[in-house]
Amino acid sequence: MSEPISLKEAGQPTTSCRDCGLFDLCFAQDVAESRRDDLDRIIRRQRPLGRDVHLFHAGQKLKSICVVRSGTVKTYQISRDGDEIVTGFHLPGELIGLDAIGNEAHPEFAVALEDSRYCEIPYRELQKILDDSPDLNHLLLKLLSIDMAETRELMLVINRLDARARVATFLLNLSRRLTRRGKDGDRFRLAMDRRDIANYLGLTIETVSRTLSWMQKQGMLAVRGKLVSIVESDALLDVAGREHEDLVAGTG
């Protein structure tokens, strides 16, 4: 297990959301100017999270809403039979923990797939701001609604697609999300392994591997271990199904 990165290694923490390089992607950009100072006061920034370290566990009492600052965080649940069910992969700028607000307890686990950093918003302190801010309440309800809608749409679409279309949709969605974050969307390293991808897409590891090999033979991808290069994005989109282009683009 890797050691958590230190704040010194991560660089000097920002003192304001406005100074953060992820501001345009973070929910903070939608917070009214008059309330940003309140958020700046309570947010604990750039907290380190080492690879394989859990951010929270299922059943754990909600203490904070978190925003991924760097790295990748996987969320998952455990079935009654003890099997892991991957529910998502979260990139910088994305919120984690909103689904715990209803029961004030986390319904799933969250674990870092690589050395990561996150910003922590203590929930009790956030509640005090929410009590006096209808606009912020509305924003959180909107974020919850968007998250629920995207999850439902993703599951409905993926369940209707064949293996090749599922893998293509996953790769293109990840590519677009990375591009929005100023990363190279055509050449990137997968933080998750084949097992996690297969689990998330409802496929076997062998099927994912065969599909990636087929895409490489077709000249759509160049794959070397976890390093993926998208060579022909239009061909990949054809495999995903252009009728699902909005899903591929993603909003995360």
N, C-alpha and C positions, 0 to 999 in steps of 0.2 A: 504494500500500500504506500502511495506517495505521501510525503509530508505536505501539510498545508502550506501554501505560499504565504510569505509574510507581507505585511503592508509595505515594508521597506522595499521588498522585491517588486511589489505591484506598482510602486511609484507613489507620489504624494496624493493623498485622497482629495477629492474635490470638496469644497466647503459649501457649495450651492448646486442645486439641480441644474441651474442655468449654465454652470461651468462644465457640466458633464458632456463628454463626447457622444453619449447616447441620448441626449435630451430630446432630440427630434423623434426618437423611437419609443421613449419611455412614456408611461401614462402621465407623468408629471407635466408634460407639455400642455395637456388638456385641463390642468388644474388652474382655476382662476388666479390671476396675478396676486390678488389680495390674500390668497390662501397658501401660496408657495412658501412664503416665509415661515408659516406654521409647519409645513412639511419639512423644510430645511432644518428646523429646530429639532425635530424628533427622529429624522432618518439617521440610521447608523450606516455609514458608507464603506464600501470596499472591504467587507468582511471576508476573510479567506475561507475557502472550503476545499479541502484536499480531495484528490481522486478517491472514489469509493466511500467517501464520508457522507453520511446522511444529513440532509438539511432538517428533515423531520420524519417521523414515523406515523403510520396509520394509527388512529386512536389517540394520538398525542394532542393535548390541549392546545388550541390556537393561541400562540403568543405574538406572532408577527406575520405580516404579509411581506413577501420578499420579491425583489426584482433582480434578475440575473444581470450581473455587471460584466462578467467575462466567463468563457468556458461554456460547458453544456451540462444541463441537469436533466436527468431522467425521472419521470414519475411512473409509479406502478402500483398495482394492487395485488393482493394474494387471494386466490380463489379458495373455496371451502376445501378443495382437495390439496391445497398447499402449493398450487402452481402460480408462478408469477405471470401477471398480465400487464404488459407495458401500455401505458395510457398516453404518453407524450414525451417529446424531447424539447427542452426549453432553451432558447438562445438568448444572448444579451438583449436587454430591453424588455423582456417578457416577465409578466407577473406570475408568481406561484403562491398558492394558498387561498385564493378567493373562494374556492369551493368549501373551505372550512368555516366560513362565516356563519352559515345557517345553524349548525350544531355546536359551533365553537370548538370543533375537534377535526383534525385532518382525516379525510376518508382514504388517503393513499400515502405512499412513501415517496420521498424525493431524495435522490442520491446523485452526487457529482460524478460524471463520466470521465472527467479530467480535472486537473487543478483549476479551480474557478474562483470567482469573487461574486459577492452579491451585496445589495443594499437591503437593509432590514428596516421595516416600518412597524414599530411596536403597536400591536392592535389596540390595547387599552388607551394609549395616547392618541391613536388615530380616531378612536370612538369619540373622544372629547371634541376633536375638531369636527367630526361628522355631525355631532349634536347641534353644532352652531353653523352648519354649512349645507344647506339644501342642494347647492350646486355640486358639491363633492359627493353627496349621497347619490345624486342622479348619475354622476360619472361612474361610480362603482357599480351601480345597478346596470348601467350600459355595458360596462366591461364584463360583468357576469353574464349578461344576456348574449353578448357577442361570443364569449367563450363557449357557452352552452350550444349556441347555434352552429358554430364552426365544428365542434366535436360531433354533434349529431349528423351534420352534413358529410363530414369526413367518413364516419362509420357507415352511413347509408351508401355513399358512393363506392367506397372500397369494397364493401361486401358484394357489390354487383359487378366488380371488375375481375378480370382474370389475373393471373400471377404477374405477367409482364406489365400490364397496365398499372397494377398496384405499385410495383417497384419503380416504374417510370414516374408515376405521380409523386411518390415519396421523394425521389431524387430532384425532380424539378421544383417541388415545393421548398425543399431544403435550399436549393440553389437560389431561388428568388429571395428567400428570407436572409440568406447570407449577403446577397447583393445589396439589399436594403440597409444592411449594417456596415456597408463599406468594405466588405470582404470580396474575395474573388469567387464569384458564383459559378465559374466554369471549371475551376480547379480547386478542390478542397479535400481536407482529410476528414473522414467520418469519425466522430468521437465515439459513436456506438458500434458494437460489433455485429456480425451477421446474425447472431442469436437474437439480439435485441430487435433488429430490423424485422426478422422473421416473425417474432412474437407480436410486434406492433401491427404488422400487416396481415396477420392470421395465416402465415405460410410456414413451411418447414425451412430449416437452414439450407438443406440441399437445393430446394427450389429457388431460394434467393441467390445462391451461388451459381446455379445453372443459368438463371435469368441474367445475371450480371455478365457471365461468360458469353451468352448469346448476344447481348447488347454490344459487347466488345467486338465480337466477330462481325456484327453488322455495321461496325464503324461508328456507332452512336457514342460509345464511351471508350475511355482508356482506363483500365483498372489495374492498380498495383497495390495489393494489400488493402489498406484503408484509404489510400489516395485515389480519388476519382477525378477524372477530367471529362467534362462533357464536350464531345467533339461535334455532334450534330443535334442541337437542341430541338430543331423543328421535327426531326425524325423521332426523337424521344417524345415530343408532344403528340405526334400522331399515334404512338403506342399507348400513351396515357388516355387519349381520346380528347379531341379538341372541344367537345361539348362540356368537358370538365375543366376548361382553361381557368375559370375564376378560382376553382379550388386549388389548382396547381400553383397559381400566383400567390395565394395565401395572403393573410393580413397580419400575421404574427410579427 
